[in-house]
């Protein structure tokens, strides 16, 4: 098959319509230039240039091939630039997954930090649940993920970048809303909206485990996967729910929130996940920036 060198030689001659001037522009002598054109024509099986004395002109096949050759040369140059940029620590494109809950507070702040410190980096976002993000990281469809904590994976690493307490969400006018601070025991027998144990396993197990440890048994009336769906039911008066504090940003007018008291308070985390392998240029730069901007101390 023809080579890029042959395409460059042909494009130069086709532009100059003169072998001597084309050779000078390519910083080579005329005989090897002529040889490259001959090899290209032989490979293609068509005549691209007609030579008559000192004159050169494109054949019909040459006119068509020149457009394609110039496109190939442009794309090859773009590919080379993209490869070099991918190994730079301050430029390029990074595809990042994120859980819906991260968009309440964390994601906008995180994107602003990246834009301020790495202005030549483009972040392409993909909204996905944690398990979907892990699959995408494993198959190289995303490079970073904002996820809930997950069971160890051989191909992935993670670090906590955000931690916040749970709060109790209840309909405005609910009898518990009179209290400034809540105890988990206040939920005994209350109509309760819980996270789905299969699709939101991390949140479900945190809440269910804490309620079980305290011996509290609310009456679960619905299980849902997303915080905004849970708050919609709270807003409709279906029940109360424990949700991460950042959910208050969703602004449901008919929902009020109360913190848990110091004894019963417990936290939920968000992690940054990435593929476990060697140096990844700009991906590493974004990852390290996020970890430095959002340090989360280890739990006591």
Backbone as CSV, one residue per row, in Angstrom:
resi,resn,N_x,N_y,N_z,CA_x,CA_y,CA_z,C_x,C_y,C_z
1,UNK,0.850,-1.193,0.000,0.000,0.000,0.000,0.889,1.248,0.000
2,UNK,0.366,2.346,-0.490,1.159,3.566,-0.558,1.445,4.098,0.835
3,UNK,2.481,4.940,0.913,2.939,5.488,2.180,2.647,6.980,2.235
4,UNK,2.662,7.523,3.476,2.424,8.956,3.639,3.490,9.775,2.921
5,UNK,4.731,9.276,2.895,5.802,9.987,2.189,5.448,10.157,0.715
6,UNK,4.880,9.114,0.126,4.493,9.192,-1.283,3.368,10.207,-1.485
7,UNK,2.432,10.245,-0.549,1.340,11.218,-0.646,1.864,12.645,-0.531
8,UNK,2.827,12.863,0.368,3.396,14.197,0.511,4.115,14.616,-0.773
9,UNK,4.851,13.688,-1.365,5.557,13.992,-2.608,4.570,14.326,-3.722
10,UNK,3.527,13.523,-3.846,2.530,13.779,-4.894,1.840,15.119,-4.680
11,UNK,1.448,15.406,-3.428,0.759,16.663,-3.141,1.641,17.860,-3.462
12,UNK,2.936,17.749,-3.159,3.852,18.853,-3.460,3.967,19.090,-4.961
13,UNK,4.118,18.014,-5.753,4.225,18.163,-7.205,2.907,18.676,-7.775
14,UNK,1.781,18.158,-7.253,0.480,18.585,-7.753,0.222,20.052,-7.448
15,UNK,0.784,20.550,-6.350,0.624,21.962,-5.999,1.530,22.858,-6.836
16,UNK,2.805,22.454,-6.982,3.781,23.272,-7.716,3.679,23.080,-9.221
17,UNK,3.175,21.892,-9.635,3.178,21.507,-11.058,4.572,21.655,-11.665
18,UNK,5.547,21.273,-10.837,6.949,21.357,-11.256,7.766,20.487,-10.299
19,UNK,8.498,19.507,-10.832,9.241,18.582,-9.986,10.380,19.289,-9.252
20,UNK,11.050,20.215,-9.918,12.174,20.897,-9.287,11.738,21.713,-8.086
21,UNK,10.695,22.527,-8.266,10.223,23.363,-7.160,9.654,22.499,-6.031
22,UNK,8.967,21.415,-6.416,8.425,20.516,-5.390,9.544,19.882,-4.575
23,UNK,10.625,19.499,-5.233,11.765,18.893,-4.528,12.366,19.876,-3.535
24,UNK,12.482,21.151,-3.945,13.021,22.172,-3.044,12.116,22.344,-1.831
25,UNK,10.784,22.376,-2.052,9.844,22.555,-0.939,9.893,21.394,0.041
26,UNK,10.274,20.224,-0.461,10.353,19.038,0.400,11.758,18.812,0.946
27,UNK,12.678,19.688,0.568,14.068,19.572,1.016,14.687,18.235,0.590
28,UNK,14.495,17.886,-0.683,15.059,16.660,-1.235,15.473,16.921,-2.683
29,UNK,16.184,15.978,-3.260,16.585,16.132,-4.658,15.487,15.579,-5.556
30,UNK,15.592,15.896,-6.856,14.512,15.531,-7.764,14.419,14.035,-8.059
31,UNK,15.545,13.312,-8.215,15.419,11.879,-8.561,14.618,11.054,-7.546
32,UNK,14.909,11.172,-6.242,14.081,10.389,-5.297,12.626,10.835,-5.286
33,UNK,12.378,12.115,-5.543,10.998,12.595,-5.629,10.286,11.915,-6.787
34,UNK,10.951,11.897,-7.960,10.364,11.242,-9.130,10.100,9.772,-8.847
35,UNK,11.034,9.141,-8.132,10.884,7.717,-7.813,9.668,7.475,-6.920
36,UNK,9.431,8.343,-5.950,8.284,8.188,-5.058,6.967,8.305,-5.832
37,UNK,6.906,9.230,-6.781,5.698,9.380,-7.592,5.469,8.137,-8.441
38,UNK,6.547,7.602,-9.009,6.433,6.398,-9.836,5.940,5.203,-9.015
39,UNK,6.479,5.070,-7.803,6.039,3.977,-6.922,4.558,4.123,-6.576
40,UNK,4.111,5.350,-6.318,2.706,5.596,-5.988,1.810,5.238,-7.164
41,UNK,2.181,5.676,-8.359,1.374,5.369,-9.548,1.345,3.867,-9.811
42,UNK,2.466,3.222,-9.581,2.512,1.763,-9.772,1.583,1.064,-8.777
43,UNK,1.614,1.530,-7.529,0.765,0.925,-6.488,-0.711,1.111,-6.807
44,UNK,-1.073,2.304,-7.298,-2.465,2.595,-7.608,-2.902,2.006,-8.941
45,UNK,-1.962,1.826,-9.851,-2.303,1.310,-11.181,-2.932,2.350,-12.079
46,UNK,-2.695,3.635,-11.780,-3.218,4.724,-12.611,-2.145,5.790,-12.766
47,UNK,-2.245,6.563,-13.846,-1.346,7.684,-14.066,-1.933,8.915,-13.387
48,UNK,-1.149,9.531,-12.514,-1.611,10.693,-11.773,-1.129,12.007,-12.381
49,UNK,0.032,11.985,-12.986,0.648,13.187,-13.536,1.093,12.940,-14.971
50,UNK,0.860,13.919,-15.802,1.361,13.864,-17.171,2.543,14.816,-17.285
51,UNK,3.675,14.299,-17.791,4.873,15.107,-17.947,5.091,15.340,-19.437
52,UNK,5.291,16.583,-19.794,5.575,16.924,-21.184,6.634,18.008,-21.178
53,UNK,7.881,17.585,-21.436,8.981,18.521,-21.331,9.126,18.964,-19.896
54,UNK,9.085,20.233,-19.640,9.173,20.740,-18.277,7.825,20.975,-17.645
55,UNK,6.766,20.663,-18.397,5.419,20.913,-17.888,4.847,19.683,-17.188
56,UNK,4.095,19.932,-16.160,3.429,18.857,-15.411,1.971,19.248,-15.229
57,UNK,1.080,18.291,-15.451,-0.328,18.565,-15.158,-0.983,17.299,-14.623
58,UNK,-2.042,17.515,-13.877,-2.764,16.398,-13.266,-3.653,15.714,-14.295
59,UNK,-3.703,14.403,-14.243,-4.671,13.648,-15.026,-6.014,13.719,-14.297
60,UNK,-7.114,13.330,-14.924,-8.396,13.280,-14.204,-8.301,12.441,-12.933
61,UNK,-7.589,11.308,-13.030,-7.409,10.485,-11.829,-6.603,11.234,-10.776
62,UNK,-5.612,12.020,-11.222,-4.788,12.790,-10.297,-5.576,13.856,-9.571
63,UNK,-6.525,14.510,-10.283,-7.357,15.536,-9.661,-8.177,14.948,-8.519
64,UNK,-8.792,13.782,-8.777,-9.596,13.120,-7.747,-8.715,12.653,-6.596
65,UNK,-7.573,12.039,-6.931,-6.706,11.491,-5.892,-6.097,12.582,-5.025
66,UNK,-5.849,13.762,-5.598,-5.259,14.848,-4.822,-6.168,15.242,-3.659
67,UNK,-7.472,15.336,-3.895,-8.397,15.696,-2.816,-8.322,14.676,-1.680
68,UNK,-8.310,13.387,-2.057,-8.252,12.338,-1.034,-6.909,12.332,-0.322
69,UNK,-5.833,12.556,-1.077,-4.492,12.549,-0.481,-4.341,13.688,0.521
70,UNK,-4.848,14.862,0.165,-4.755,15.998,1.083,-5.575,15.753,2.345
71,UNK,-6.705,15.088,2.202,-7.522,14.756,3.371,-6.791,13.769,4.278
72,UNK,-6.156,12.765,3.684,-5.400,11.783,4.471,-4.247,12.458,5.199
73,UNK,-3.562,13.357,4.526,-2.437,14.057,5.153,-2.906,14.932,6.303
74,UNK,-4.047,15.616,6.112,-4.582,16.434,7.202,-4.950,15.574,8.400
75,UNK,-5.605,14.448,8.127,-6.034,13.591,9.231,-4.848,12.942,9.938
76,UNK,-3.823,12.608,9.187,-2.637,12.017,9.814,-1.950,13.031,10.718
77,UNK,-1.938,14.294,10.286,-1.358,15.337,11.121,-2.190,15.545,12.385
78,UNK,-3.516,15.532,12.236,-4.393,15.681,13.396,-4.221,14.535,14.371
79,UNK,-4.064,13.322,13.834,-3.875,12.153,14.694,-2.580,12.264,15.482
80,UNK,-1.534,12.738,14.831,-0.250,12.891,15.510,-0.342,13.947,16.614
81,UNK,-1.018,15.065,16.304,-1.179,16.110,17.310,-1.997,15.622,18.500
82,UNK,-3.062,14.853,18.198,-3.910,14.328,19.275,-3.125,13.381,20.174
83,UNK,-2.280,12.549,19.553,-1.476,11.608,20.337,-0.494,12.352,21.237
84,UNK,0.124,13.404,20.687,1.073,14.167,21.504,0.359,14.921,22.615
85,UNK,-0.827,15.478,22.294,-1.576,16.211,23.308,-2.055,15.282,24.417
86,UNK,-2.349,14.031,24.053,-2.847,13.088,25.057,-1.817,12.818,26.139
87,UNK,-0.535,12.973,25.808,0.513,12.729,26.783,0.949,14.009,27.500
88,UNK,0.374,15.148,27.108,0.647,16.373,27.838,-0.198,16.396,29.105
89,UNK,0.311,17.082,30.105,-0.412,17.142,31.366,-1.333,18.350,31.454
90,UNK,-1.384,19.166,30.397,-2.171,20.385,30.515,-3.119,20.610,29.344
91,UNK,-3.318,19.612,28.504,-4.202,19.793,27.351,-4.757,18.452,26.915
92,UNK,-5.931,18.485,26.317,-6.534,17.256,25.806,-7.985,17.135,26.224
93,UNK,-8.503,15.938,26.072,-9.914,15.658,26.341,-10.014,14.477,27.305
94,UNK,-10.846,14.612,28.313,-11.052,13.547,29.304,-12.547,13.270,29.407
95,UNK,-12.919,12.012,29.266,-14.318,11.613,29.403,-14.570,11.168,30.842
96,UNK,-15.543,11.806,31.481,-15.806,11.562,32.900,-17.271,11.187,33.111
97,UNK,-17.488,10.081,33.797,-18.829,9.708,34.220,-19.155,10.350,35.559
98,UNK,-20.444,10.466,35.860,-20.836,11.007,37.157,-22.210,10.477,37.531
99,UNK,-22.394,10.228,38.822,-23.706,9.836,39.322,-24.604,11.070,39.358
100,UNK,-25.910,10.904,39.177,-26.803,12.079,39.172,-26.674,12.948,40.421
101,UNK,-26.484,12.321,41.583,-26.414,13.098,42.827,-25.223,14.045,42.856
102,UNK,-24.174,13.759,42.091,-22.996,14.631,42.084,-23.294,15.979,41.462
103,UNK,-24.348,16.045,40.655,-24.664,17.305,39.974,-25.286,18.331,40.916
104,UNK,-25.707,17.929,42.119,-26.350,18.861,43.032,-25.377,19.953,43.494
105,UNK,-24.158,19.531,43.867,-23.176,20.470,44.416,-21.771,20.215,43.888
106,UNK,-21.330,18.971,43.976,-19.929,18.640,43.716,-19.507,18.899,42.276
107,UNK,-20.267,18.404,41.319,-19.841,18.458,39.917,-19.609,19.880,39.419
108,UNK,-20.525,20.823,39.638,-20.259,22.184,39.151,-18.975,22.784,39.736
109,UNK,-18.716,22.547,41.024,-17.499,23.062,41.648,-16.268,22.402,41.048
110,UNK,-16.355,21.111,40.838,-15.227,20.354,40.297,-14.873,20.828,38.888
111,UNK,-15.884,21.007,38.051,-15.639,21.470,36.681,-15.035,22.872,36.673
112,UNK,-15.488,23.727,37.580,-14.924,25.071,37.664,-13.444,25.023,38.048
113,UNK,-13.076,24.113,38.942,-11.677,23.974,39.346,-10.810,23.522,38.182
114,UNK,-11.294,22.540,37.425,-10.529,22.054,36.272,-10.380,23.156,35.235
115,UNK,-11.461,23.876,34.955,-11.414,24.945,33.958,-10.434,26.042,34.357
116,UNK,-10.407,26.367,35.649,-9.531,27.435,36.125,-8.061,27.047,36.057
117,UNK,-7.755,25.799,36.377,-6.358,25.392,36.470,-5.839,24.675,35.230
118,UNK,-6.738,24.073,34.453,-6.332,23.392,33.216,-7.253,23.867,32.089
119,UNK,-7.111,25.116,31.658,-8.061,25.681,30.690,-8.054,25.004,29.331
120,UNK,-6.975,24.290,28.985,-6.902,23.612,27.686,-7.401,22.176,27.738
121,UNK,-7.985,21.792,28.862,-8.543,20.444,29.003,-10.061,20.513,28.820
122,UNK,-10.575,19.655,27.976,-12.026,19.552,27.775,-12.548,18.335,28.521
123,UNK,-13.553,18.536,29.361,-14.192,17.431,30.078,-15.492,17.075,29.364
124,UNK,-15.593,15.827,28.929,-16.818,15.324,28.304,-17.547,14.489,29.350
125,UNK,-18.787,14.859,29.662,-19.519,14.241,30.767,-20.469,13.150,30.288
126,UNK,-20.594,12.106,31.104,-21.537,11.021,30.862,-22.263,10.718,32.178
127,UNK,-23.578,10.950,32.230,-24.346,10.668,33.448,-24.647,9.177,33.517
128,UNK,-24.154,8.507,34.565,-24.273,7.058,34.677,-24.293,6.664,36.151
129,UNK,-24.943,5.550,36.447,-24.886,5.000,37.789,-23.515,4.356,38.033
130,UNK,-23.206,4.101,39.295,-21.867,3.630,39.664,-21.464,2.358,38.923
131,UNK,-22.315,1.341,38.924,-21.940,0.083,38.280,-21.723,0.257,36.783
132,UNK,-22.526,1.096,36.151,-22.336,1.371,34.724,-21.014,2.088,34.481
133,UNK,-20.643,2.979,35.384,-19.366,3.677,35.247,-18.188,2.710,35.379
134,UNK,-18.290,1.787,36.323,-17.199,0.825,36.493,-17.026,-0.034,35.243
135,UNK,-18.132,-0.447,34.649,-18.052,-1.201,33.397,-17.427,-0.346,32.299
136,UNK,-17.790,0.929,32.248,-17.254,1.824,31.225,-15.769,2.099,31.444
137,UNK,-15.339,2.191,32.689,-13.913,2.360,32.980,-13.149,1.112,32.541
138,UNK,-13.717,-0.061,32.815,-13.059,-1.308,32.444,-12.930,-1.515,30.954
139,UNK,-13.826,-0.910,30.183,-13.794,-1.063,28.720,-13.305,0.209,28.029
140,UNK,-12.725,1.131,28.798,-12.131,2.365,28.254,-13.141,3.273,27.565
141,UNK,-14.402,3.222,27.964,-15.385,4.161,27.405,-15.426,5.470,28.185
142,UNK,-15.005,5.450,29.437,-14.763,6.675,30.196,-13.418,6.514,30.892
143,UNK,-12.821,7.650,31.266,-11.488,7.611,31.870,-11.505,7.898,33.363
144,UNK,-12.469,8.689,33.798,-12.654,8.974,35.216,-14.132,8.822,35.548
145,UNK,-14.412,8.517,36.811,-15.807,8.387,37.221,-16.028,8.984,38.591
146,UNK,-17.125,9.704,38.742,-17.558,10.189,40.063,-18.634,9.229,40.521
147,UNK,-18.319,8.426,41.539,-19.127,7.261,41.880,-19.373,7.193,43.385
148,UNK,-20.286,6.298,43.761,-20.413,5.904,45.151,-19.342,4.841,45.440
149,UNK,-18.944,4.677,46.699,-17.985,3.623,47.025,-18.454,2.270,46.503
150,UNK,-17.498,1.446,46.070,-17.841,0.168,45.450,-16.904,-0.934,45.942
151,UNK,-17.334,-2.159,45.757,-16.507,-3.310,46.114,-15.258,-3.316,45.234
152,UNK,-14.118,-3.797,45.746,-12.861,-3.749,44.981,-12.984,-4.385,43.600
153,UNK,-12.346,-3.754,42.628,-12.240,-4.271,41.258,-10.763,-4.356,40.905
154,UNK,-10.378,-5.408,40.195,-8.967,-5.596,39.865,-8.435,-4.514,38.940
155,UNK,-9.308,-3.906,38.150,-8.875,-2.944,37.135,-9.032,-1.490,37.556
156,UNK,-9.653,-1.239,38.723,-10.006,0.141,39.074,-9.476,0.530,40.449
157,UNK,-9.159,1.810,40.587,-8.795,2.396,41.863,-9.751,3.548,42.148
158,UNK,-9.810,3.964,43.405,-10.679,5.088,43.747,-10.171,5.773,44.998
159,UNK,-10.658,7.008,45.179,-10.337,7.775,46.378,-11.536,8.650,46.708
160,UNK,-11.811,8.809,48.004,-12.917,9.664,48.433,-12.606,11.123,48.115
161,UNK,-13.573,11.839,47.544,-13.402,13.266,47.254,-14.509,14.122,47.883
162,UNK,-15.496,13.476,48.496,-16.606,14.252,49.070,-17.292,13.398,50.123
163,UNK,-17.612,14.044,51.235,-18.336,13.351,52.313,-19.343,14.330,52.908
164,UNK,-20.550,13.853,53.128,-21.590,14.710,53.691,-22.517,13.871,54.556
165,UNK,-23.207,14.504,55.502,-24.121,13.753,56.367,-25.471,13.528,55.707
166,UNK,-26.179,12.524,56.203,-27.584,12.349,55.842,-28.428,13.348,56.631
167,UNK,-29.524,13.755,56.017,-30.530,14.571,56.708,-31.884,13.910,56.510
168,UNK,-32.815,14.272,57.349,-34.165,13.730,57.219,-35.014,14.694,56.388
169,UNK,-35.594,14.171,55.338,-36.508,14.950,54.492,-37.930,14.560,54.849
170,UNK,-38.787,15.554,55.001,-40.182,15.280,55.371,-41.086,16.327,54.730
171,UNK,-42.360,15.985,54.564,-43.278,16.989,54.010,-43.404,18.182,54.939
172,UNK,-43.510,19.375,54.358,-43.759,20.565,55.183,-45.059,20.351,55.966
173,UNK,-45.039,20.677,57.222,-46.211,20.473,58.054,-46.234,19.122,58.742
174,UNK,-45.246,18.262,58.470,-45.160,16.964,59.154,-44.922,17.204,60.640
175,UNK,-45.449,16.314,61.472,-45.343,16.533,62.920,-43.898,16.535,63.406
176,UNK,-42.987,15.845,62.686,-41.581,15.836,63.094,-40.877,17.147,62.756
177,UNK,-41.457,17.945,61.859,-40.824,19.193,61.434,-40.744,20.205,62.564
178,UNK,-41.469,19.978,63.646,-41.421,20.901,64.782,-40.089,20.804,65.520
179,UNK,-39.375,19.689,65.320,-38.096,19.485,66.006,-36.964,20.090,65.171
180,UNK,-36.007,20.712,65.858,-34.864,21.319,65.162,-33.829,20.268,64.782
181,UNK,-33.782,19.185,65.516,-32.790,18.137,65.288,-33.456,16.788,65.524
182,UNK,-33.103,15.797,64.727,-33.811,14.525,64.757,-32.966,13.419,65.387
183,UNK,-33.637,12.447,65.949,-33.034,11.170,66.348,-33.556,10.093,65.420
184,UNK,-32.746,9.104,65.150,-33.214,7.996,64.307,-34.423,7.317,64.934
185,UNK,-34.472,7.309,66.244,-35.609,6.680,66.924,-36.926,7.383,66.593
186,UNK,-36.857,8.629,66.126,-38.068,9.350,65.745,-38.741,8.730,64.525
187,UNK,-38.005,7.886,63.786,-38.547,7.286,62.571,-39.326,6.000,62.839
188,UNK,-39.325,5.543,64.067,-40.031,4.304,64.402,-41.489,4.389,63.961
189,UNK,-41.864,3.426,63.083,-43.240,3.334,62.614,-43.636,4.356,61.573
190,UNK,-42.745,5.289,61.200,-43.086,6.315,60.210,-43.100,5.719,58.794
191,UNK,-43.999,6.232,57.952,-43.980,5.876,56.528,-42.647,6.354,55.947
192,UNK,-41.885,5.410,55.379,-40.487,5.685,55.030,-40.228,5.338,53.566
193,UNK,-39.545,6.235,52.867,-39.162,6.009,51.465,-37.667,5.729,51.458
194,UNK,-37.307,4.559,50.966,-35.920,4.074,51.047,-35.320,3.966,49.652
195,UNK,-33.983,3.974,49.595,-33.285,3.733,48.337,-33.418,2.263,47.941
196,UNK,-33.389,2.022,46.626,-33.559,0.671,46.097,-32.348,-0.202,46.452
197,UNK,-32.544,-1.387,47.014,-31.416,-2.218,47.439,-30.594,-2.785,46.286
198,UNK,-31.147,-2.843,45.080,-30.387,-3.388,43.955,-29.683,-2.296,43.161
199,UNK,-30.382,-1.201,42.869,-29.814,-0.157,42.011,-29.088,0.937,42.796
200,UNK,-29.378,1.074,44.081,-28.685,2.059,44.932,-28.191,1.339,46.184
201,UNK,-27.449,0.290,45.952,-27.081,-0.627,47.038,-26.286,0.057,48.156
202,UNK,-25.340,0.901,47.769,-24.498,1.569,48.771,-25.341,2.405,49.732
203,UNK,-26.216,3.255,49.188,-27.063,4.104,50.033,-28.047,3.265,50.851
204,UNK,-28.607,2.254,50.210,-29.550,1.389,50.924,-28.875,0.725,52.132
205,UNK,-27.691,0.173,51.910,-27.027,-0.560,52.991,-26.582,0.375,54.110
206,UNK,-26.154,1.600,53.753,-25.791,2.563,54.799,-26.984,2.855,55.705
207,UNK,-28.106,3.171,55.081,-29.291,3.553,55.849,-29.869,2.358,56.600
208,UNK,-30.061,1.249,55.880,-30.647,0.067,56.516,-29.767,-0.435,57.652
209,UNK,-28.458,-0.404,57.448,-27.537,-0.873,58.489,-27.595,-0.007,59.731
210,UNK,-27.672,1.307,59.536,-27.722,2.200,60.690,-29.049,2.061,61.440
211,UNK,-30.151,1.950,60.703,-31.447,1.772,61.357,-31.486,0.447,62.129
212,UNK,-30.930,-0.582,61.507,-30.911,-1.896,62.157,-30.064,-1.852,63.435
213,UNK,-28.904,-1.173,63.361,-28.027,-1.078,64.528,-28.699,-0.323,65.675
214,UNK,-29.559,0.640,65.341,-30.256,1.414,66.367,-31.576,0.761,66.787
215,UNK,-31.932,-0.356,66.131,-33.180,-1.034,66.469,-34.407,-0.252,66.070
216,UNK,-34.291,0.544,65.007,-35.400,1.378,64.541,-36.025,0.730,63.311
217,UNK,-37.361,0.641,63.292,-38.042,-0.022,62.184,-39.149,0.867,61.625
218,UNK,-38.798,1.786,60.713,-39.858,2.557,60.050,-40.630,1.652,59.097
219,UNK,-41.748,2.115,58.610,-42.568,1.337,57.669,-42.205,1.771,56.240
220,UNK,-41.425,0.927,55.562,-41.001,1.264,54.197,-42.189,1.138,53.254
221,UNK,-42.532,2.256,52.597,-43.694,2.274,51.697,-43.293,2.287,50.227
222,UNK,-42.054,2.754,49.937,-41.563,2.775,48.557,-40.042,2.644,48.579
223,UNK,-39.480,2.016,47.530,-38.030,2.012,47.328,-37.753,2.535,45.928
224,UNK,-36.879,3.527,45.833,-36.568,4.178,44.555,-35.055,4.320,44.393
225,UNK,-34.626,4.542,43.152,-33.195,4.564,42.849,-32.562,5.945,42.947
226,UNK,-33.342,7.000,42.717,-32.766,8.334,42.615,-33.294,9.264,43.696
227,UNK,-32.405,10.118,44.182,-32.764,11.051,45.245,-33.902,11.973,44.838
228,UNK,-33.846,12.477,43.604,-34.899,13.412,43.184,-36.272,12.734,43.137
229,UNK,-36.295,11.435,42.817,-37.570,10.709,42.808,-38.089,10.515,44.232
230,UNK,-37.168,10.233,45.138,-37.555,10.076,46.541,-38.138,11.387,47.079
231,UNK,-37.482,12.501,46.772,-37.965,13.792,47.270,-39.296,14.181,46.634
232,UNK,-39.532,13.746,45.414,-40.830,14.017,44.787,-41.947,13.340,45.566
233,UNK,-41.694,12.121,46.051,-42.706,11.435,46.856,-42.846,12.069,48.235
234,UNK,-41.725,12.504,48.812,-41.819,13.234,50.082,-42.653,14.488,49.893
235,UNK,-42.410,15.200,48.810,-43.158,16.411,48.493,-44.653,16.128,48.355
236,UNK,-44.977,14.934,47.871,-46.381,14.549,47.697,-47.010,14.030,48.985
237,UNK,-46.210,13.960,50.063,-46.747,13.535,51.347,-46.779,12.034,51.556
238,UNK,-46.041,11.274,50.711,-46.069,9.810,50.803,-45.348,9.316,52.053
239,UNK,-44.283,10.020,52.466,-43.529,9.574,53.625,-42.322,10.450,53.849
240,UNK,-41.443,10.006,54.745,-40.200,10.726,55.038,-39.043,9.895,54.468
241,UNK,-37.845,10.496,54.403,-36.693,9.797,53.824,-35.402,10.356,54.384
242,UNK,-34.398,9.519,54.452,-33.042,9.959,54.755,-32.310,10.141,53.422
243,UNK,-31.783,11.316,53.193,-31.109,11.632,51.927,-29.818,12.392,52.229
244,UNK,-28.845,12.383,51.317,-27.636,13.191,51.513,-27.988,14.676,51.599
245,UNK,-27.238,15.409,52.411,-27.551,16.820,52.670,-27.605,17.664,51.399
246,UNK,-26.769,17.355,50.400,-26.746,18.150,49.167,-28.065,18.083,48.406
247,UNK,-28.933,17.119,48.754,-30.244,17.017,48.092,-31.110,18.242,48.360
248,UNK,-30.773,19.011,49.380,-31.526,20.234,49.662,-31.454,21.218,48.494
249,UNK,-30.409,21.080,47.667,-30.241,21.965,46.503,-31.348,21.769,45.468
250,UNK,-32.060,20.651,45.544,-33.090,20.377,44.538,-34.293,21.298,44.686
251,UNK,-34.474,21.875,45.849,-35.450,22.946,46.014,-36.910,22.557,45.914
252,UNK,-37.292,21.408,46.457,-38.716,21.061,46.508,-39.408,21.942,47.552
253,UNK,-40.389,22.717,47.119,-41.040,23.683,48.012,-41.783,23.014,49.157
254,UNK,-42.306,21.815,48.927,-43.100,21.154,49.953,-42.306,20.212,50.832
255,UNK,-40.976,20.301,50.791,-40.121,19.417,51.582,-39.286,20.253,52.537
256,UNK,-39.232,19.840,53.792,-38.313,20.474,54.732,-37.285,19.441,55.192
257,UNK,-36.139,19.903,55.633,-35.030,19.028,55.999,-34.597,19.325,57.425
258,UNK,-34.223,18.267,58.140,-33.717,18.423,59.490,-32.457,17.560,59.655
259,UNK,-31.433,18.108,60.332,-30.218,17.313,60.564,-30.467,16.250,61.628
260,UNK,-29.654,15.220,61.615,-29.671,14.235,62.694,-28.770,14.727,63.816
261,UNK,-29.106,14.362,65.037,-28.281,14.837,66.139,-26.903,14.175,66.094
262,UNK,-25.991,14.691,66.885,-24.593,14.286,66.813,-24.410,12.795,67.062
263,UNK,-25.199,12.224,67.917,-25.061,10.800,68.246,-25.464,9.921,67.076
264,UNK,-26.545,10.288,66.398,-27.087,9.443,65.335,-26.570,9.800,63.931
265,UNK,-25.841,10.918,63.802,-25.412,11.371,62.485,-24.480,10.370,61.822
266,UNK,-24.631,10.195,60.522,-23.712,9.351,59.744,-23.597,9.913,58.331
267,UNK,-22.508,9.531,57.655,-22.125,10.194,56.412,-22.233,9.286,55.190
268,UNK,-22.290,9.939,54.038,-22.278,9.269,52.746,-21.107,9.849,51.947
269,UNK,-20.444,9.027,51.143,-19.260,9.470,50.411,-19.467,9.414,48.902
270,UNK,-18.680,10.244,48.212,-18.535,10.181,46.760,-17.056,9.948,46.479
271,UNK,-16.769,9.052,45.543,-15.388,8.717,45.204,-15.073,9.096,43.757
272,UNK,-13.799,9.337,43.499,-13.288,9.456,42.133,-12.671,8.115,41.771
273,UNK,-13.075,7.550,40.630,-12.570,6.244,40.201,-11.819,6.393,38.882
274,UNK,-10.805,5.540,38.691,-10.029,5.553,37.452,-9.456,4.157,37.199
275,UNK,-8.995,3.936,35.992,-8.463,2.626,35.601,-7.052,2.460,36.144
276,UNK,-6.777,1.311,36.719,-5.467,1.010,37.283,-4.515,0.596,36.154
277,UNK,-3.615,1.503,35.780,-2.608,1.199,34.751,-1.556,2.290,34.797
278,UNK,-0.669,2.332,33.800,0.448,3.266,33.800,0.026,4.700,33.545
279,UNK,1.020,5.541,33.307,0.824,6.976,33.100,-0.174,7.245,31.980
280,UNK,-1.091,8.196,32.242,-2.135,8.506,31.271,-2.180,9.984,30.919
281,UNK,-1.070,10.702,31.054,-0.995,12.086,30.617,-2.034,12.976,31.260
282,UNK,-2.877,13.565,30.422,-3.840,14.550,30.895,-4.848,13.948,31.876
283,UNK,-5.159,12.667,31.731,-6.084,12.023,32.674,-5.505,12.061,34.086
284,UNK,-4.211,11.773,34.196,-3.568,11.836,35.508,-3.565,13.250,36.053
285,UNK,-3.364,14.222,35.172,-3.356,15.620,35.624,-4.706,16.020,36.200
286,UNK,-5.785,15.645,35.526,-7.129,15.966,36.019,-7.403,15.209,37.318
287,UNK,-7.031,13.943,37.350,-7.265,13.142,38.556,-6.555,13.744,39.766
288,UNK,-5.287,14.081,39.608,-4.516,14.628,40.726,-5.057,15.995,41.152
289,UNK,-5.473,16.796,40.181,-6.047,18.097,40.506,-7.295,17.923,41.372
290,UNK,-8.164,16.995,40.981,-9.402,16.766,41.734,-9.090,16.258,43.139
291,UNK,-8.153,15.314,43.240,-7.819,14.765,44.554,-7.218,15.825,45.465
292,UNK,-6.411,16.721,44.902,-5.804,17.780,45.713,-6.833,18.852,46.088
293,UNK,-7.775,19.122,45.168,-8.775,20.153,45.437,-9.845,19.679,46.413
294,UNK,-10.078,18.362,46.468,-11.142,17.819,47.310,-10.607,16.715,48.217
295,UNK,-9.688,17.077,49.125,-9.165,16.054,50.040,-10.215,15.677,51.078
296,UNK,-10.374,14.401,51.304,-11.322,13.914,52.313,-10.536,13.113,53.349
297,UNK,-10.451,13.564,54.587,-9.699,12.827,55.616,-10.297,11.438,55.816
298,UNK,-9.420,10.502,56.156,-9.901,9.159,56.458,-10.805,9.186,57.680
299,UNK,-11.780,8.307,57.705,-12.682,8.254,58.861,-11.921,7.796,60.093
300,UNK,-12.283,8.369,61.213,-11.645,7.996,62.473,-12.009,6.580,62.858
